[in-house]
C-alpha cells in the first residue's frame, strides 16, 4: 500500500500583471488572484511589483519596497489583504 504524504503548496515563481497576481507552484499548478486583493501591489509601480522574494519554505512572497506579504495559503483560500482603518479615525483617537 502506498500512502501519499500531505505537503503544503510551494511557490516556484511569481508574476504580477496589470490585473493578477500569478503563482506557479512546484507541483505544476498555476494559481491567480485579482490584483485588487492586494491594495499595496495594486498601487505599486511596475519596478516595485518586480522586486520580491519568495519566503518561508516557499510558502509566501514578500515585496520589500511596499512591505507586502502574501501566502499561497491565502491565495488558495481566497483571503484578500485587509485595508487599513480610516486614517482620520485613527488620528482622532489619540
N, C-alpha and C positions, 0 to 999 in steps of 0.2 A: 504494500500500500504506500502511495506517495502522498505526503501532506505538503501543501503549498504554504510557505512561510508568509505571514502577513507583513508587508512592509509599507512604510509611508511613501507617498509620492515624492519624487525627487526632480528638481528642475535641472535641465541641461542647458537651456538657453531662454532668454527673454527678449522680446521685441515690443516697443511701444510705438504704435502707429498714430495717425491723427484721430482714430476712433476707438482703438482697442489696446488692451494690454494682453499680449500673447505669450504663454509659457509653453515651451516644448519640454516634455518630461522624458526622463531616461528610459521609460518603458515604451516610448513611441507615441504616447498620446500628445495631443495639442489642445490646450485649454485657453479660451479667451474670455475676457470680461470687458464691458464697456469702459472706455477711458473715464467717463464721468463718475465711476465708482471710486476714483482717486482724485479728489479735487486738487491736491497738490500737483500731481502729474498732469492733470488737465490744464493747469495754468503755467506749467513749466516750459522752458524753452526747449527746442529740439536738442541742444547740447546737454542740457540738464537731464533730459529723458534718456540720453545715451550713456550717461555716467552712472552706472550701477554696479553693484557687486552681489553675487549670489552668496547668501549667508547660511549659517547653521550647517546642517548636514545636507545642504542643497534643498532646504525646505522653505526658504524665503529669499526675498530680494530687498536690498537697501539702496536708496538713492541718496547719497550724502549731501549733494548740493541743496536738496529740498527737505531733508530729514524725513523721508517717507520709507515705510517698510510694508511689504505685502507678503503674506504667506500663501503657499499653494493650497493649504487647507482652507483659508479664507476665500480663495478664488473658487475652489471646488464646492464650498458650502454656500456661496452666494452672499458674502458678507462685505458690503461696501464700507469704505472708510468713513467714520463719522466726521461731520464738520464741527469745527469748534463752536462753542457757545457764542452768542452775540457779544461782541467786544464791549459795547456800551453798557450792557448789563453787568459784565464782569468789572469794569472800571467803576461803576456806580456803587458797588458793594464794599468798597474799601473802608 
